[in-house]
């Protein structure tokens, strides 16, 4: 008898929870439909887990397979915004219903914070991939890039006009120590270079670029550092040995200096300017999808990061925000939010800029509606 009563209570609680969840979703969707511009209906841009297209829409811009598993938390709704009123409606209705908003754009999200959460709170995604225009004003020397634009649409890495023979002559004049030869160079068209830098195998037809969905996805982990003093040849030999010791390590150095060094670290939130020689991106990719492999390669990445400690910035050990790394701190946005935010905030923005960002955040978003596991907290959160 007691067992039957307990079973009935559990069933009632489960039904009540499901009904409550459903009513929140229904109320939220109704709010979205009421708030969006009637000239740009939002109904066709809403995807719930019951929609057959939901998995495809969710997975289209998940670039890291670590965060595309059956156990990965899923949103209760995805809004594929086509118009600015869709975003406005999502914000207003999300705040009214006290729901957690995640915003996703072109896919450059190393830790998945734009489409998952480490909490148990229900969340929805505003996916910006349809808003991807790039408008350049030549006279004003400005550009307006919508959030859904990918790097290929928004930037132009470089262009050398000439053949490899002229390049070798040019570089050997300024950098003879490199010993560059024509055999070290590969000539290709610009569009072929896009395939090359994306990691496609040599000989891949350029029609592969017509697909917005990557053909090759792997689990990966990224970390970052800043170099402020020259690294000697002997020190690089040490680094190379550690890289061989720890499988699949890739270190990419981006040189700094020039115009960046002329801008004060306090002029903008991005502080990594004068005094920095280069930025380092650590990357490890693997193909084995088992938990054992993931733990192994994550550990390798962290070991490599530890090995690099003597050669990089200190107090704080700086990091690049766009190479998001949850290893350096997570914010639960509770009573200690400001202190928790300092851990990663000083690395990304330095102390003074972090304090200024918290001050601005407290004024413009006092309820801390726009948040993730490494966002700027409010003083009251």
N, C-alpha and C positions, 0 to 999 in steps of 0.2 A: 504493500500500500504506500509506504513512504517513498519507495523507488518510483512509483507511478506519479506521485505528486511532484517529486523533484524533476522528473522528465517533463511533466506538463509545464512547470514553472520555467524551465530552460527553453522550452519551445515557445512559450509566450514572450519571454525576454528577447529571443532571437527574432521572432516575428515583429515585435515592437521596434527593435533596433533597425531591422530592414525597412520597416515602414517609415521610420524617422529619417533614415538615409534617403529613401526615395522621395519623401516630401521635401527635403532640403534641395535635392536635385531639381525637382519639379518647380519649386519656388524660385530657384536660381535661374533656371531656363526661362521661366515666365518673365522675370525681371529683365533678363537680357533682351528678350523680344520686345518688351515695352520701351526699353531705353535706346536701342539701336535706331539709326536713321531708317525710316520706312523705305526710302529710296534705295537702300542697300540692305535687304533682308539678311538677318543673321542666322535664320533657322538652318539653312543649308550648310553652314559652317560649324555646326555643333555635332560632336561625336561622343556618344556614351559607350561604355563597354559592351552594351547590347547591339551596337551597330557593327555590321560585318566589316566595315572599313576601318574600325577603330585600331586593330593591331597594326595595320599598314601605316596609318597616319602617325601612330605613336612611334613606330620603329624607323620611319624614314630618316629621321635626323638623330638617331642614336648612333654615334660614331665609335663608341667604346663598348665592346661586347661584355665587359665586366658589369655593365649596368643594363643588360638586356636579357635577363634570366626570368624564369617563371616566378621566382621569389622576389623579384624587384618590385617595390611599391608602384602601383599604377594610379593614375588620376581618375577621378570619377567623371571628368568631362574634358574634352579638348576643343578649343575654339581656334579654328584656322582663319584668323582675321583677314578680311579682304578690304576693309575700310577703317578709317580712324575711329568712326563711331562704334565699331565693334570693340575696340580696345577701351574706349571710354566707358562703354556699358559694362565690360568685364570688371573694370576697377570699381565703379560705383556699386554694382551688384555684389561684387566680392566683399567689399567693405561692409555693406548692409547686412550680409549674411555671415560675416566673420569667417570667411573661408581663406585658405592659403593659396596665393597666386604664384604660379611659376611661369616665367616668360622664356620662350625659346626662339632662337633666331636661326643663324646659318649653320650651327653645328659645332662651333669652336668652343666646346665645353668639356674640359678634360675630366671633371669629377661628376658630371651628370646633374649638377644642381639646378639646371633649367627644366628638368623633367622628372625628378624624383625628390624624395625627402627622407631624412633620417628619423623623422618623428612619426607618430601614429595618426597625425592630423589629416583629415581628408583634404585633397588639394586638386586644383584644376590647372590646366596649361593654356596659356595664350600663345599660339604658335604663329610666328611672324613670317614664315617662309614665303608667303604670297606678297609681302610688302618688301620688295627688293630693288626698287629703282635707284639709280645713281644719277644725280643731276649736277653738272659742273658749270659754274659761272666763270668763264675765262676772264672777263674784265675784272671781276671782284677777286679772282683767284681763290675761290671757295668751292666746296663741293658739299652737297646734301646727300647722305647715304642712308637709305632706309635700313631698319634693323635686320631684315631678312636677307640682305645682300651678302653673298659669300665673298671670300677674299679675291677669287679670280675676277669677279665683277668690279671690285672696288680698288684694286691696286695694280700696279705695273712694276714688277721687280726690277728689271734693268734691260737694256738692249745694247748690244755691241754691233755696230755696223762694220762688217768686214769679215774676212776669212781667217782661218786658224793661223796661217802663215804670218799675217800682219799682227795678230794678237801675240804670238810667240815673240816676235821682234820687239813689240811694245813692252811686254812684261819683262823680258830679259834685260831691257835697258834700265828699268826702274827696280826690278827685283831679281837680280842675277842669281841670288842665293837659292831661288826656287828651282833653277835648272829645267824650266819648262821646255818640252819638246812637242812637235806637231802630233806625235803619236799619243800624247796625253790628252788631246782635244778631240771632241766629237762634234761635227758640224750637223746642224739640223735647222728646220724652220722654226719660227716662234711657236706655232701651234703644236709642233712635235715636242718642243721643250716643256709645254704644259703637261703632256703625258709623262715626260721624264721626271719632272719635279713632283708629280703626284705618285710616283712609284710604280707606274705601269711597266711591264716587261718591254724590252726593246723590240720594235716591230709591231707594236699594238696599233691598229688602225685608229685614225683620229676620230672616227665616228663614235668611239667609246666615250668621248666627251659629251655626247648628246644626252647621256643619262645623268640625272641629278643624284642618283643613288650610287654610292661607291660600290665597285665590284668586289673589293677585298676589304674585309673588316676583321680586326683582331682585338683581343683584350690588350690594354696598354696602361702604362703609368708614366706620368710626366712630373718632373721637378725642375726647379730653376735656381740660379745663383748669379751673383755679380762679381766680376774680377776687377780689383782696384790696384793691384800691383802686378808687374810682369811675371809670367811663369817661365822659369828657366828650362833649358833643354833637358837637364837632368830630372827636373820635376815632371816634365811631360813624359819622360821615359817611365817614371813611377806610375803616372796616370794610365799610360798605355798597358802596363803590366796588370794593373788592377782591372782594366776593361777586359783584357783577355781572360783573366781569372773569373770574372763574373759575366756570364753569357749574355749575348744580345744587347750589350750596352752601346748606346749612341749618345755622343756629346756634340751639340751644335753650338759654336761660338758666333755670336753676332757682335761685330765691332761697334763701339760707341765713340763719341767725340764729335768734332765739327760743330755744327749749329746747336746740337743738343747741349753742349757744354757751356753755351752762352746764355742759356735760359736758367733762371733761378729755380732751385728745387722747391721753392715755396710758391712759384707762379701758378702752378697747376697741381692737381692731386698727384700726378705721376712725378716722383721725386728723383729718379735714378738718372742723374745728369752729370754734371761736372765731377770728375774724380773716378768715373767708371770707365774701364778699358773695354770691357765686353760683358755681354749677358750670356749665360750658359743655359741651354735646355738639355736636360737629361731625359732620355726616352728609352723605354724597354717595351718591345712587342713580343708576344708569344702566341702560339697556335693551339696548344693543348688547353682545353676548356675546363679541366678538372680543378677542384679547389686546391689540391696539392700543388699544381703548377702555378696557380695564381699566387699562393703564399710564397712559393719559392722565388718567383721573379719580383714580387713586391719587396721581398727581403733583399734581393740583389740590388735593386734600385736604391734602397735606403743605405745599404753598405757603401755603394759608390758615392752617395751623397756625403756620408761620413768621411770617406777617404779624401774628399775634396776640401774638407774643412780648413786646412792650413793655407789654401790658395785663394780663398774668396773673402768677401766682405764680412765684417764682424761688428757686433754691438750697434745695430742688430745685423744679423745675417740676412741681407735683403733678398727679396723674391719678387717675381713679376706676376702681377695680378692676372693677366690673360693666360698664364700657365697655372691655372688654379690647382692648389695642392692642399688637400685636407690634412696631410701629415703635420702641417705647421699650425693647426688649431681649428677648432669647431666651436661655434657659438650656439648655446641652447636658448638664448634670448630670455633668460630668467632674471633673477635678482642680480646676478654677477655679469650681466651682458657686457658692460663697459670693460671690465677687467678681462673677460674672455676675448673680447674683440681686440684688446691691446696686443695679444700674442701674435696674431696674424696681421693686424692693422699696422703695427710698427714695421713689419717686414715689407709689406706692400707699399705703404705710404710714408713711412717714418713718423716719429712721434708728433711733431708739430702739425703736419698735414692730417694725421689721424684725429687729433683733437678738433681741428677745424671742421673736418668732415662730420664728426659726431655732432658738433654744434649746429651745422646746417641741417643734418638729418633730423635732429630734434625739433627744429622749427618747421620744416616742410612736411614731415611725416611723423608727427608725435605719437601716433598709434602703432608705429613700426609695422605698417601693413606690407610694405615692400621689403621682404627679408628673405634670406637664405642662410645656409650654415656658415657662410663667411661674409655676410653683409655688414655694413656699418650699423652699429646699434644706436639706439637713442639713450639719452641720459636717464630716462624714466623707465626703459624696458628692463 
